[in-house]
Amino acid sequence: MSTIKRISEQALNHLKRTYTPSDFKPKFIYKNMWGRKRYMHPKVSSRKLADMRKNAEYLGTNAKDIGLPPKKEKKPPRTKPPKGAKHERNAPERKAKIQKALEEMQKTIENWRKDKLKEKEKSKPSLPF
């Protein structure tokens, strides 16, 4: 069930007028005799532009025929992943390091046992009694 939208006379008058592209952009001009530079606000604000576009769509008129600028395309969202915690960032490297250590574990254990035997023999006295 659709509702009927009421559009004021003032809004209808805005739609009847034709606009130039410069009406929607701010202007940079020299304001006075001292040469002070100023920005002049656009004649039609962004809020009024949005209202005019909505009213034109509701009435079935083309916004380009009135002279309204085309809608700006939305920017795609950022693809940069969140930073995350340090342990989350370093997790793949840590898992790879652990996996590599597990693969070489037999060799590491053998070397450790040999070193222990050498230390034991080294600590024995050379005399038999």
The first five atom37 places (N, CA, C, CB, O) and aatype in JSON, in Angstrom:
{
  "aatype": [12, 15, 16, 9, 11, 1, 9, 15, 6, 5, 0, 10, 2, 8, 10, 11, 1, 16, 18, 16, 14, 15, 3, 13, 11, 14, 11, 13, 9, 18, 11, 2, 12, 17, 7, 1, 11, 1, 18, 12, 8, 14, 11, 19, 15, 15, 1, 11, 10, 0, 3, 12, 1, 11, 2, 0, 6, 18, 10, 7, 16, 2, 0, 11, 3, 9, 7, 10, 14, 14, 11, 11, 6, 11, 11, 14, 14, 1, 16, 11, 14, 14, 11, 7, 0, 11, 8, 6, 1, 2, 0, 14, 6, 1, 11, 0, 11, 9, 5, 11, 0, 10, 6, 6, 12, 5, 11, 16, 9, 6, 2, 17, 1, 11, 3, 11, 10, 11, 6, 11, 6, 11, 15, 11, 14, 15, 10, 14, 13],
  "atom_mask": [
    [1, 1, 1, 1, 1],
    [1, 1, 1, 1, 1],
    [1, 1, 1, 1, 1],
    [1, 1, 1, 1, 1],
    [1, 1, 1, 1, 1],
    [1, 1, 1, 1, 1],
    [1, 1, 1, 1, 1],
    [1, 1, 1, 1, 1],
    [1, 1, 1, 1, 1],
    [1, 1, 1, 1, 1],
    [1, 1, 1, 1, 1],
    [1, 1, 1, 1, 1],
    [1, 1, 1, 1, 1],
    [1, 1, 1, 1, 1],
    [1, 1, 1, 1, 1],
    [1, 1, 1, 1, 1],
    [1, 1, 1, 1, 1],
    [1, 1, 1, 1, 1],
    [1, 1, 1, 1, 1],
    [1, 1, 1, 1, 1],
    [1, 1, 1, 1, 1],
    [1, 1, 1, 1, 1],
    [1, 1, 1, 1, 1],
    [1, 1, 1, 1, 1],
    [1, 1, 1, 1, 1],
    [1, 1, 1, 1, 1],
    [1, 1, 1, 1, 1],
    [1, 1, 1, 1, 1],
    [1, 1, 1, 1, 1],
    [1, 1, 1, 1, 1],
    [1, 1, 1, 1, 1],
    [1, 1, 1, 1, 1],
    [1, 1, 1, 1, 1],
    [1, 1, 1, 1, 1],
    [1, 1, 1, 0, 1],
    [1, 1, 1, 1, 1],
    [1, 1, 1, 1, 1],
    [1, 1, 1, 1, 1],
    [1, 1, 1, 1, 1],
    [1, 1, 1, 1, 1],
    [1, 1, 1, 1, 1],
    [1, 1, 1, 1, 1],
    [1, 1, 1, 1, 1],
    [1, 1, 1, 1, 1],
    [1, 1, 1, 1, 1],
    [1, 1, 1, 1, 1],
    [1, 1, 1, 1, 1],
    [1, 1, 1, 1, 1],
    [1, 1, 1, 1, 1],
    [1, 1, 1, 1, 1],
    [1, 1, 1, 1, 1],
    [1, 1, 1, 1, 1],
    [1, 1, 1, 1, 1],
    [1, 1, 1, 1, 1],
    [1, 1, 1, 1, 1],
    [1, 1, 1, 1, 1],
    [1, 1, 1, 1, 1],
    [1, 1, 1, 1, 1],
    [1, 1, 1, 1, 1],
    [1, 1, 1, 0, 1],
    [1, 1, 1, 1, 1],
    [1, 1, 1, 1, 1],
    [1, 1, 1, 1, 1],
    [1, 1, 1, 1, 1],
    [1, 1, 1, 1, 1],
    [1, 1, 1, 1, 1],
    [1, 1, 1, 0, 1],
    [1, 1, 1, 1, 1],
    [1, 1, 1, 1, 1],
    [1, 1, 1, 1, 1],
    [1, 1, 1, 1, 1],
    [1, 1, 1, 1, 1],
    [1, 1, 1, 1, 1],
    [1, 1, 1, 1, 1],
    [1, 1, 1, 1, 1],
    [1, 1, 1, 1, 1],
    [1, 1, 1, 1, 1],
    [1, 1, 1, 1, 1],
    [1, 1, 1, 1, 1],
    [1, 1, 1, 1, 1],
    [1, 1, 1, 1, 1],
    [1, 1, 1, 1, 1],
    [1, 1, 1, 1, 1],
    [1, 1, 1, 0, 1],
    [1, 1, 1, 1, 1],
    [1, 1, 1, 1, 1],
    [1, 1, 1, 1, 1],
    [1, 1, 1, 1, 1],
    [1, 1, 1, 1, 1],
    [1, 1, 1, 1, 1],
    [1, 1, 1, 1, 1],
    [1, 1, 1, 1, 1],
    [1, 1, 1, 1, 1],
    [1, 1, 1, 1, 1],
    [1, 1, 1, 1, 1],
    [1, 1, 1, 1, 1],
    [1, 1, 1, 1, 1],
    [1, 1, 1, 1, 1],
    [1, 1, 1, 1, 1],
    [1, 1, 1, 1, 1],
    [1, 1, 1, 1, 1],
    [1, 1, 1, 1, 1],
    [1, 1, 1, 1, 1],
    [1, 1, 1, 1, 1],
    [1, 1, 1, 1, 1],
    [1, 1, 1, 1, 1],
    [1, 1, 1, 1, 1],
    [1, 1, 1, 1, 1],
    [1, 1, 1, 1, 1],
    [1, 1, 1, 1, 1],
    [1, 1, 1, 1, 1],
    [1, 1, 1, 1, 1],
    [1, 1, 1, 1, 1],
    [1, 1, 1, 1, 1],
    [1, 1, 1, 1, 1],
    [1, 1, 1, 1, 1],
    [1, 1, 1, 1, 1],
    [1, 1, 1, 1, 1],
    [1, 1, 1, 1, 1],
    [1, 1, 1, 1, 1],
    [1, 1, 1, 1, 1],
    [1, 1, 1, 1, 1],
    [1, 1, 1, 1, 1],
    [1, 1, 1, 1, 1],
    [1, 1, 1, 1, 1],
    [1, 1, 1, 1, 1],
    [1, 1, 1, 1, 1],
    [1, 1, 1, 1, 1],
    [1, 1, 1, 1, 1]
  ],
  "atom_positions": [
    [[0.84, -1.16, 0.0], [0.0, 0.0, 0.0], [0.89, 1.24, 0.0], [-0.96, -0.01, 1.21], [1.69, 1.44, 0.92]],
    [[0.77, 2.03, -1.0], [1.62, 3.22, -1.1], [0.89, 4.44, -0.56], [2.05, 3.45, -2.57], [-0.34, 4.55, -0.63]],
    [[1.67, 5.33, -0.01], [1.1, 6.57, 0.52], [1.31, 7.69, -0.49], [1.72, 6.94, 1.89], [2.23, 7.65, -1.3]],
    [[0.45, 8.67, -0.42], [0.55, 9.81, -1.32], [1.47, 10.83, -0.68], [-0.86, 10.43, -1.62], [1.28, 11.23, 0.47]],
    [[2.47, 11.26, -1.43], [3.44, 12.23, -0.93], [2.97, 13.62, -1.31], [4.87, 11.94, -1.49], [2.6, 13.88, -2.46]],
    [[2.98, 14.51, -0.35], [2.59, 15.89, -0.62], [3.84, 16.71, -0.89], [1.78, 16.49, 0.57], [4.78, 16.72, -0.09]],
    [[3.85, 17.38, -2.02], [4.98, 18.21, -2.41], [4.53, 19.67, -2.36], [5.52, 17.83, -3.83], [3.51, 20.02, -2.94]],
    [[5.3, 20.49, -1.68], [4.92, 21.9, -1.52], [5.05, 22.66, -2.84], [5.8, 22.57, -0.43], [5.72, 22.21, -3.78]],
    [[4.41, 23.81, -2.89], [4.49, 24.67, -4.08], [5.92, 25.13, -4.32], [3.56, 25.89, -3.93], [6.38, 25.23, -5.46]],
    [[6.61, 25.42, -3.24], [8.0, 25.87, -3.36], [8.86, 24.78, -3.99], [8.56, 26.28, -1.97], [9.71, 25.06, -4.84]],
    [[8.65, 23.52, -3.57], [9.41, 22.42, -4.13], [9.07, 22.22, -5.6], [9.15, 21.12, -3.34], [9.94, 21.91, -6.41]],
    [[7.8, 22.4, -5.95], [7.4, 22.28, -7.36], [8.04, 23.39, -8.2], [5.87, 22.33, -7.5], [8.44, 23.15, -9.34]],
    [[8.13, 24.59, -7.64], [8.76, 25.69, -8.36], [10.25, 25.41, -8.59], [8.59, 27.01, -7.59], [10.8, 25.76, -9.64]],
    [[10.89, 24.77, -7.62], [12.3, 24.4, -7.79], [12.45, 23.42, -8.96], [12.86, 23.77, -6.5], [13.44, 23.47, -9.7]],
    [[11.47, 22.54, -9.11], [11.56, 21.55, -10.19], [11.26, 22.16, -11.55], [10.61, 20.39, -9.92], [11.74, 21.66, -12.57]],
    [[10.47, 23.22, -11.6], [10.13, 23.85, -12.88], [11.29, 24.65, -13.45], [8.92, 24.75, -12.71], [11.4, 24.82, -14.66]],
    [[12.15, 25.14, -12.57], [13.29, 25.94, -13.0], [14.38, 25.04, -13.59], [13.86, 26.77, -11.82], [14.54, 23.9, -13.16]],
    [[15.12, 25.55, -14.58], [16.26, 24.79, -15.12], [17.54, 25.3, -14.47], [16.34, 24.9, -16.68], [17.67, 26.49, -14.19]],
    [[18.46, 24.4, -14.25], [19.7, 24.73, -13.54], [20.91, 24.5, -14.42], [19.81, 23.89, -12.26], [20.87, 23.72, -15.38]],
    [[21.98, 25.19, -14.08], [23.27, 24.98, -14.75], [24.16, 24.17, -13.79], [23.96, 26.35, -15.15], [23.91, 24.17, -12.59]],
    [[25.18, 23.5, -14.32], [26.05, 22.72, -13.42], [26.75, 23.56, -12.36], [27.09, 21.99, -14.23], [27.07, 23.05, -11.29]],
    [[26.98, 24.84, -12.65], [27.67, 25.7, -11.68], [26.8, 26.03, -10.47], [28.12, 26.99, -12.35], [27.32, 26.47, -9.44]],
    [[25.48, 25.82, -10.57], [24.6, 26.1, -9.43], [24.81, 25.12, -8.28], [23.15, 26.05, -9.88], [24.42, 25.41, -7.14]],
    [[25.42, 23.98, -8.55], [25.59, 22.94, -7.53], [27.02, 22.85, -7.01], [25.17, 21.6, -8.09], [27.32, 22.0, -6.18]],
    [[27.9, 23.74, -7.5], [29.31, 23.69, -7.1], [29.69, 24.97, -6.36], [30.22, 23.49, -8.33], [29.18, 26.04, -6.7]],
    [[30.57, 24.88, -5.36], [31.05, 26.1, -4.7], [31.98, 26.87, -5.63], [31.78, 25.77, -3.38], [32.61, 26.29, -6.51]],
    [[32.05, 28.19, -5.43], [32.89, 29.03, -6.29], [33.98, 29.67, -5.46], [32.05, 30.11, -7.02], [33.76, 30.02, -4.3]],
    [[35.15, 29.82, -6.05], [36.28, 30.46, -5.39], [36.5, 31.79, -6.08], [37.58, 29.56, -5.44], [36.91, 31.83, -7.24]],
    [[36.24, 32.89, -5.37], [36.33, 34.21, -6.01], [37.04, 35.2, -5.09], [34.92, 34.74, -6.37], [37.17, 34.98, -3.88]],
    [[37.5, 36.3, -5.71], [38.03, 37.42, -4.94], [36.83, 38.25, -4.5], [39.06, 38.28, -5.78], [36.08, 38.77, -5.33]],
    [[36.66, 38.38, -3.2], [35.44, 38.95, -2.65], [35.42, 40.48, -2.65], [35.24, 38.45, -1.27], [34.39, 41.07, -2.97]],
    [[36.53, 41.13, -2.29], [36.46, 42.58, -2.11], [37.71, 43.26, -2.66], [36.29, 42.93, -0.63], [38.56, 42.62, -3.29]],
    [[37.82, 44.56, -2.42], [38.91, 45.34, -3.01], [40.26, 45.02, -2.39], [38.63, 46.81, -2.86], [41.29, 45.33, -2.99]],
    [[40.29, 44.42, -1.21], [41.58, 44.06, -0.6], [42.1, 42.73, -1.13], [41.44, 43.99, 0.92], [43.19, 42.29, -0.74]],
    [[41.36, 42.1, -1.99], [41.81, 40.86, -2.62], [41.65, 39.63, -1.74], [0.0, 0.0, 0.0], [42.35, 38.63, -1.94]],
    [[40.75, 39.69, -0.78], [40.53, 38.52, 0.06], [39.82, 37.44, -0.74], [39.71, 38.88, 1.32], [38.84, 37.7, -1.43]],
    [[40.34, 36.25, -0.64], [39.76, 35.14, -1.4], [38.71, 34.45, -0.53], [40.87, 34.12, -1.85], [38.92, 34.24, 0.67]],
    [[37.6, 34.11, -1.13], [36.53, 33.47, -0.39], [35.89, 32.37, -1.24], [35.47, 34.51, 0.04], [35.89, 32.42, -2.47]],
    [[35.36, 31.39, -0.55], [34.53, 30.39, -1.19], [33.08, 30.82, -1.06], [34.76, 28.98, -0.58], [32.63, 31.16, 0.03]],
    [[32.36, 30.8, -2.15], [30.93, 31.07, -2.12], [30.21, 29.73, -2.11], [30.49, 31.96, -3.35], [30.56, 28.82, -2.87]],
    [[29.22, 29.62, -1.27], [28.45, 28.39, -1.2], [27.69, 28.17, -2.51], [27.47, 28.42, -0.01], [27.38, 29.14, -3.2]],
    [[27.4, 26.92, -2.87], [26.61, 26.69, -4.08], [25.2, 27.25, -3.9], [26.55, 25.19, -4.42], [24.7, 27.38, -2.78]],
    [[24.56, 27.58, -5.01], [23.21, 28.14, -4.95], [22.21, 27.11, -4.42], [22.77, 28.63, -6.33], [21.25, 27.46, -3.73]],
    [[22.44, 25.85, -4.75], [21.56, 24.78, -4.28], [22.4, 23.84, -3.41], [20.9, 24.0, -5.49], [23.4, 23.29, -3.87]],
    [[21.99, 23.66, -2.16], [22.75, 22.82, -1.24], [22.54, 21.34, -1.57], [22.34, 23.1, 0.23], [21.64, 20.98, -2.33]],
    [[23.38, 20.51, -0.99], [23.29, 19.07, -1.24], [21.96, 18.5, -0.73], [24.46, 18.33, -0.58], [21.38, 17.61, -1.36]],
    [[21.49, 19.02, 0.39], [20.22, 18.54, 0.95], [19.06, 18.9, 0.03], [19.99, 19.14, 2.35], [18.18, 18.07, -0.23]],
    [[19.05, 20.14, -0.47], [17.98, 20.55, -1.39], [18.07, 19.78, -2.7], [18.06, 22.07, -1.65], [17.05, 19.43, -3.3]],
    [[19.29, 19.52, -3.14], [19.47, 18.74, -4.37], [18.88, 17.35, -4.2], [20.97, 18.64, -4.73], [18.22, 16.84, -5.1]],
    [[19.13, 16.73, -3.04], [18.58, 15.39, -2.79], [17.06, 15.43, -2.76], [19.12, 14.82, -1.47], [16.4, 14.54, -3.32]],
    [[16.49, 16.45, -2.12], [15.03, 16.58, -2.09], [14.46, 16.78, -3.49], [14.62, 17.76, -1.18], [13.44, 16.2, -3.84]],
    [[15.13, 17.61, -4.29], [14.67, 17.85, -5.66], [14.71, 16.57, -6.47], [15.52, 18.94, -6.33], [13.79, 16.29, -7.25]],
    [[15.77, 15.79, -6.3], [15.9, 14.54, -7.05], [14.79, 13.56, -6.64], [17.3, 13.91, -6.81], [14.2, 12.9, -7.49]],
    [[14.5, 13.47, -5.33], [13.44, 12.58, -4.85], [12.08, 13.01, -5.39], [13.42, 12.55, -3.31], [11.28, 12.18, -5.82]],
    [[11.82, 14.32, -5.35], [10.54, 14.82, -5.86], [10.4, 14.58, -7.36], [10.39, 16.32, -5.55], [9.32, 14.23, -7.84]],
    [[11.48, 14.76, -8.1], [11.44, 14.53, -9.55], [11.15, 13.06, -9.84], [12.78, 14.96, -10.21], [10.38, 12.74, -10.74]],
    [[11.78, 12.16, -9.08], [11.52, 10.73, -9.28], [10.07, 10.39, -8.94], [12.48, 9.87, -8.42], [9.43, 9.6, -9.63]],
    [[9.56, 11.01, -7.88], [8.18, 10.74, -7.47], [7.19, 11.22, -8.54], [7.88, 11.43, -6.13], [6.2, 10.55, -8.82]],
    [[7.46, 12.39, -9.13], [6.57, 12.93, -10.15], [6.77, 12.3, -11.52], [6.76, 14.43, -10.26], [5.97, 12.51, -12.44]],
    [[7.84, 11.53, -11.67], [8.08, 10.83, -12.94], [8.81, 11.66, -13.97], [0.0, 0.0, 0.0], [8.82, 11.3, -15.14]],
    [[9.43, 12.75, -13.56], [10.22, 13.55, -14.5], [11.68, 13.15, -14.42], [10.05, 15.06, -14.21], [12.15, 12.66, -13.39]],
    [[12.38, 13.36, -15.5], [13.79, 13.0, -15.54], [14.61, 14.12, -14.89], [14.27, 12.74, -17.0], [14.46, 15.29, -15.24]],
    [[15.48, 13.76, -13.96], [16.28, 14.76, -13.24], [17.27, 15.45, -14.17], [17.03, 14.1, -12.07], [17.62, 16.61, -13.94]],
    [[17.73, 14.76, -15.21], [18.69, 15.36, -16.14], [18.04, 16.46, -16.99], [19.29, 14.29, -17.05], [18.71, 17.41, -17.4]],
    [[16.74, 16.32, -17.26], [16.04, 17.34, -18.05], [15.98, 18.68, -17.31], [14.62, 16.87, -18.39], [16.01, 19.74, -17.94]],
    [[15.91, 18.63, -16.01], [15.86, 19.85, -15.2], [17.24, 20.49, -15.13], [15.33, 19.55, -13.78], [17.37, 21.7, -14.94]],
    [[18.26, 19.68, -15.28], [19.62, 20.18, -15.18], [20.32, 19.72, -13.92], [0.0, 0.0, 0.0], [21.4, 20.22, -13.58]],
    [[19.73, 18.75, -13.22], [20.37, 18.23, -12.01], [21.56, 17.36, -12.4], [19.36, 17.42, -11.15], [21.5, 16.65, -13.4]],
    [[22.64, 17.42, -11.64], [23.8, 16.58, -11.97], [23.48, 15.11, -11.71], [25.04, 17.02, -11.14], [22.62, 14.8, -10.89]],
    [[24.17, 14.21, -12.41], [23.9, 12.78, -12.18], [24.34, 12.36, -10.78], [24.63, 11.92, -13.23], [25.18, 13.01, -10.16]],
    [[23.74, 11.28, -10.29], [24.1, 10.78, -8.97], [25.54, 10.3, -8.97], [23.15, 9.63, -8.53], [26.01, 9.71, -9.94]],
    [[26.23, 10.56, -7.87], [27.6, 10.08, -7.75], [27.58, 8.59, -7.45], [28.38, 10.86, -6.64], [26.76, 8.11, -6.66]],
    [[28.48, 7.86, -8.09], [28.56, 6.44, -7.82], [29.21, 6.21, -6.48], [29.34, 5.7, -8.93], [30.15, 6.92, -6.09]],
    [[28.72, 5.23, -5.77], [29.28, 4.93, -4.46], [30.63, 4.25, -4.63], [28.32, 4.05, -3.63], [30.8, 3.41, -5.52]],
    [[31.57, 4.61, -3.78], [32.89, 4.0, -3.84], [32.82, 2.59, -3.29], [33.92, 4.85, -3.05], [32.07, 2.32, -2.35]],
    [[33.59, 1.68, -3.88], [33.58, 0.32, -3.32], [34.22, 0.32, -1.94], [34.33, -0.67, -4.26], [35.08, 1.15, -1.65]],
    [[33.81, -0.6, -1.09], [34.39, -0.64, 0.25], [35.87, -1.0, 0.21], [33.63, -1.63, 1.12], [36.35, -1.63, -0.73]],
    [[36.57, -0.6, 1.25], [38.0, -0.88, 1.32], [38.24, -2.38, 1.39], [38.64, -0.18, 2.53], [37.5, -3.11, 2.05]],
    [[39.28, -2.83, 0.72], [39.61, -4.25, 0.73], [40.72, -4.56, 1.71], [40.0, -4.71, -0.66], [41.11, -5.72, 1.86]],
    [[41.23, -3.55, 2.38], [42.32, -3.77, 3.33], [41.77, -4.51, 4.55], [42.98, -2.42, 3.75], [40.81, -4.06, 5.16]],
    [[42.38, -5.64, 4.91], [41.87, -6.38, 6.06], [42.19, -5.65, 7.36], [42.46, -7.8, 6.1], [43.1, -4.83, 7.4]],
    [[41.44, -5.95, 8.42], [41.76, -5.31, 9.69], [43.11, -5.77, 10.22], [40.67, -5.62, 10.72], [43.57, -6.86, 9.89]],
    [[43.73, -4.93, 11.03], [45.09, -5.21, 11.51], [45.13, -6.48, 12.35], [45.61, -4.03, 12.33], [46.02, -7.31, 12.16]],
    [[44.21, -6.66, 13.25], [44.17, -7.85, 14.08], [45.22, -7.82, 15.18], [0.0, 0.0, 0.0], [46.06, -6.91, 15.23]],
    [[45.18, -8.81, 16.06], [46.14, -8.91, 17.15], [47.44, -9.52, 16.63], [45.56, -9.75, 18.32], [47.46, -10.17, 15.59]],
    [[48.52, -9.31, 17.38], [49.83, -9.77, 16.93], [49.86, -11.29, 16.83], [50.92, -9.28, 17.89], [50.44, -11.83, 15.89]],
    [[49.24, -11.99, 17.79], [49.28, -13.46, 17.75], [48.49, -13.99, 16.55], [48.72, -14.04, 19.05], [48.79, -15.08, 16.04]],
    [[47.49, -13.25, 16.1], [46.74, -13.67, 14.91], [47.55, -13.43, 13.64], [45.4, -12.92, 14.83], [47.51, -14.24, 12.72]],
    [[48.29, -12.31, 13.6], [49.1, -12.01, 12.42], [50.25, -12.99, 12.27], [49.64, -10.58, 12.49], [50.6, -13.39, 11.16]],
    [[50.85, -13.39, 13.4], [52.03, -14.26, 13.36], [51.67, -15.74, 13.38], [52.93, -13.94, 14.52], [52.57, -16.58, 13.32]],
    [[50.4, -16.08, 13.45], [49.98, -17.48, 13.56], [50.46, -18.34, 12.4], [48.47, -17.55, 13.65], [50.96, -19.43, 12.66]],
    [[50.34, -17.95, 11.13], [50.8, -18.83, 10.04], [52.3, -19.12, 10.11], [50.46, -18.2, 8.7], [52.73, -20.26, 9.89]],
    [[53.1, -18.09, 10.41], [54.56, -18.31, 10.52], [54.87, -19.26, 11.66], [55.3, -16.97, 10.72], [55.71, -20.15, 11.54]],
    [[54.16, -19.06, 12.78], [54.4, -19.89, 13.96], [54.02, -21.34, 13.68], [53.6, -19.35, 15.17], [54.74, -22.25, 14.08]],
    [[52.89, -21.57, 13.0], [52.47, -22.93, 12.67], [53.47, -23.6, 11.74], [51.07, -22.92, 12.02], [53.78, -24.78, 11.9]],
    [[53.98, -22.84, 10.77], [54.98, -23.4, 9.85], [56.25, -23.77, 10.6], [55.3, -22.39, 8.72], [56.86, -24.8, 10.32]],
    [[56.66, -22.93, 11.53], [57.86, -23.19, 12.32], [57.68, -24.44, 13.18], [58.19, -21.97, 13.22], [58.59, -25.26, 13.28]],
    [[56.51, -24.59, 13.8], [56.22, -25.77, 14.62], [56.2, -27.02, 13.76], [54.88, -25.6, 15.36], [56.73, -28.06, 14.16]],
    [[55.59, -26.94, 12.59], [55.52, -28.11, 11.69], [56.91, -28.54, 11.25], [54.66, -27.78, 10.46], [57.21, -29.73, 11.2]],
    [[57.76, -27.57, 10.94], [59.13, -27.88, 10.54], [59.89, -28.54, 11.69], [59.86, -26.6, 10.08], [60.65, -29.49, 11.48]],
    [[59.69, -28.03, 12.92], [60.35, -28.61, 14.09], [59.87, -30.03, 14.35], [60.11, -27.73, 15.32], [60.66, -30.88, 14.75]],
    [[58.59, -30.3, 14.13], [58.06, -31.65, 14.33], [58.64, -32.63, 13.31], [56.52, -31.64, 14.22], [58.91, -33.79, 13.65]],
    [[58.84, -32.17, 12.08], [59.43, -33.04, 11.06], [60.87, -33.4, 11.39], [59.35, -32.38, 9.68], [61.32, -34.5, 11.08]],
    [[61.6, -32.49, 12.01], [63.01, -32.72, 12.35], [63.19, -33.23, 13.77], [63.8, -31.44, 12.16], [64.31, -33.27, 14.28]],
    [[62.1, -33.63, 14.43], [62.16, -34.01, 15.84], [63.02, -35.25, 16.08], [60.76, -34.25, 16.37], [63.77, -35.28, 17.05]],
    [[62.94, -36.26, 15.22], [63.75, -37.49, 15.41], [65.23, -37.17, 15.41], [63.44, -38.53, 14.31], [65.99, -37.66, 16.25]],
    [[65.63, -36.33, 14.47], [67.03, -35.94, 14.38], [67.46, -35.15, 15.63], [67.28, -35.1, 13.11], [68.56, -35.33, 16.15]],
    [[66.58, -34.28, 16.09], [66.87, -33.47, 17.28], [67.02, -34.36, 18.52], [65.76, -32.43, 17.5], [67.92, -34.15, 19.33]],
    [[66.14, -35.35, 18.66], [66.2, -36.26, 19.82], [67.48, -37.08, 19.79], [64.97, -37.2, 19.84], [68.13, -37.26, 20.82]],
    [[67.85, -37.58, 18.61], [69.09, -38.36, 18.49], [70.3, -37.51, 18.88], [69.26, -38.9, 17.05], [71.17, -37.98, 19.62]],
    [[70.37, -36.31, 18.39], [71.49, -35.41, 18.73], [71.52, -35.14, 20.23], [71.38, -34.08, 17.96], [72.59, -35.1, 20.83]],
    [[70.37, -34.94, 20.84], [70.29, -34.68, 22.27], [70.81, -35.88, 23.07], [68.84, -34.36, 22.68], [71.55, -35.71, 24.03]],
    [[70.41, -37.1, 22.66], [70.86, -38.31, 23.36], [72.38, -38.48, 23.23], [70.15, -39.56, 22.8], [73.05, -38.83, 24.2]],
    [[72.9, -38.24, 22.03], [74.36, -38.35, 21.83], [75.1, -37.35, 22.72], [74.72, -38.11, 20.35], [76.11, -37.69, 23.34]],
    [[74.59, -36.13, 22.79], [75.22, -35.11, 23.64], [75.18, -35.51, 25.11], [74.53, -33.76, 23.45], [76.15, -35.29, 25.84]],
    [[74.07, -36.1, 25.55], [73.95, -36.55, 26.93], [74.98, -37.65, 27.24], [72.53, -37.06, 27.22], [75.61, -37.63, 28.29]],
    [[75.13, -38.61, 26.29], [76.11, -39.69, 26.49], [77.53, -39.13, 26.57], [76.01, -40.72, 25.35], [78.32, -39.57, 27.4]],
    [[77.84, -38.18, 25.71], [79.18, -37.57, 25.72], [79.44, -36.87, 27.05], [79.33, -36.57, 24.56], [80.53, -36.97, 27.6]],
    [[78.44, -36.17, 27.57], [78.6, -35.49, 28.86], [78.79, -36.49, 29.99], [77.38, -34.59, 29.15], [79.57, -36.27, 30.91]],
    [[78.06, -37.6, 29.91], [78.17, -38.64, 30.95], [79.55, -39.27, 30.94], [77.09, -39.72, 30.75], [80.16, -39.47, 31.99]],
    [[80.05, -39.59, 29.73], [81.38, -40.19, 29.61], [82.46, -39.19, 30.04], [81.64, -40.66, 28.16], [83.47, -39.57, 30.62]],
    [[82.24, -37.95, 29.76], [83.2, -36.91, 30.1], [83.29, -36.74, 31.63], [82.81, -35.58, 29.43], [84.36, -36.47, 32.17]],
    [[82.16, -36.9, 32.3], [82.15, -36.71, 33.75], [82.7, -37.93, 34.51], [80.73, -36.43, 34.21], [82.99, -37.81, 35.71]],
    [[82.86, -39.08, 33.85], [83.42, -40.28, 34.51], [84.91, -40.06, 34.77], [83.19, -41.56, 33.63], [85.62, -39.47, 33.96]],
    [[85.35, -40.54, 35.89], [86.8, -40.44, 36.14], [87.58, -41.4, 35.25], [87.11, -40.73, 37.62], [87.07, -42.45, 34.86]],
    [[88.79, -41.04, 34.92], [89.61, -41.89, 34.05], [90.2, -43.08, 34.8], [90.72, -41.06, 33.42], [90.56, -44.09, 34.19]],
    [[90.31, -42.97, 36.09], [90.86, -44.07, 36.88], [89.78, -45.1, 37.16], [91.46, -43.54, 38.21], [88.62, -44.74, 37.39]],
    [[90.15, -46.4, 37.15], [89.14, -47.43, 37.32], [88.63, -47.59, 38.75], [89.69, -48.74, 36.85], [87.6, -48.25, 38.95]],
    [[89.27, -47.04, 39.74], [88.82, -47.26, 41.13], [88.18, -46.05, 41.73], [89.96, -47.68, 41.98], [87.76, -46.09, 42.89]]
  ]
}
